[in-house]
Amino acid sequence: MAEQLTFDLPAHAAQGLDDFLVTSSNAAAMAAIEGWQNWPNRKLVLVGAQSTGKTHLTHVWAGQSAARIIDASALADLDIQTFAGQSVAVEDAEQVAGDKVAETALFHLHNLVLAEGGALLITANAAPSRWGIHLPDLKSRMEGTTIAHLDAPDDLLLSAVLVKLFDDRQIAVPANLIDYVLPRMGRSLAAAAKLVAQLDHAALSEGRPLTRALAARILNKDFGTGT
C-alpha cells in the first residue's frame, strides 16, 4: 500500500491541574503540591524517576504559587539576586552535584528565596543524600528538606494517560486496544506518549484505522512484545 503524505504535528502537552491524572502512584505527591503553603520551612524536594510527572507537577505548583521555573543546569549562569522575593522551582537539581559554581548558586538561591518569604520546590530523580553534593552547607539544607515521592505509573494511570493521549489526537480507539497494549508497552508516561505518536503516524501514513494488528506491529518493532 502506498504511504500517504502526513504532517507530524506535535500534540499539545497540557500542564495544568485539570490535566494531571491522579492515581495511587502519584496521589501523595499531588497532595504535597496542593498543600504547598504548609511545607515545613516553605520548601519541598519532589523525587521521582524520569517520566513520572515531575515536570507536570512543577507547572501545577508554579500556577498555584506564581513561581518561576528554572533548570538546575542553568543555575551557574543566573543572577541569583533577581529571584529575591519570589517562589522558585528548580528542576533536575541533582545536576549541580560536583559542580562547585552550580552548588554555590543553588545554596545562595535556597537562602535568598526563603529569607525573602518565597517557597522553594526542588525536583530530582533521587533523594538529596544520593546526589553526591560536595558543599557541606548545601548538602545539609537539601538533606534536611521534606521529600515527596512520585512512584512509577500504575496500570490505572497508564490506561488513563493512553485514553487522554488518543483523545487529544482525535483517534478512535478499538475497545480492546488499551488492555492489549498496556502489558506490552514501556512502563512510563514517556513510553505512552511515544507509542501513541507512533500509532497515530502509522495509521495516517498507511491510510488505515488503528487496529490491534497495527499496535502489535509497532510494539514488536520497539519492544519485541507485540505477540
C-alpha positions, 0 to 999 in steps of 0.5 A: 500500500502506498504511504500517504503524505502526513504532517507530524504535528506535535500534540499539545502537552497540557500542564495544568491541574485539570490535566494531571491524572491522579492515581495511587502512584502519584496521589501523595505527591499531588497532595504535597503540591496542593498543600504547598503553603504548609511545607515545613520551612516553605520548601519541598524536594519532589523525587521521582524517576524520569517520566513520572510527572515531575515536570507536570507537577512543577507547572501545577505548583508554579500556577498555584504559587506564581513561581518561576521555573528554572533548570538546575543546569542553568543555575551557574549562569543566573543572577541569583539576586533577581529571584529575591522575593519570589517562589522558585522551582528548580528542576533536575537539581541533582545536576549541580552535584560536583559542580562547585559554581552550580552548588554555590548558586543553588545554596545562595538561591535556597537562602535568598528565596526563603529569607525573602518569604518565597517557597522553594520546590526542588525536583530530582530523580533521587533523594538529596543524600544520593546526589553526591553534593560536595558543599557541606552547607548545601548538602545539609539544607537539601538533606534536611528538606521534606521529600515527596515521592512520585512512584512509577505509573500504575496500570490505572494511570497508564490506561488513563494517560493512553485514553487522554493521549488518543483523545487529544489526537482525535483517534478512535480507539478499538475497545480492546486496544488499551488492555492489549497494549498496556502489558506490552508497552514501556512502563512510563508516561514517556513510553505512552506518549511515544507509542501513541505518536507512533500509532497515530503516524502509522495509521495516517501514513498507511491510510488505515484505522488503528487496529490491534494488528497495527499496535502489535506491529509497532510494539514488536518493532520497539519492544519485541512484545507485540505477540 
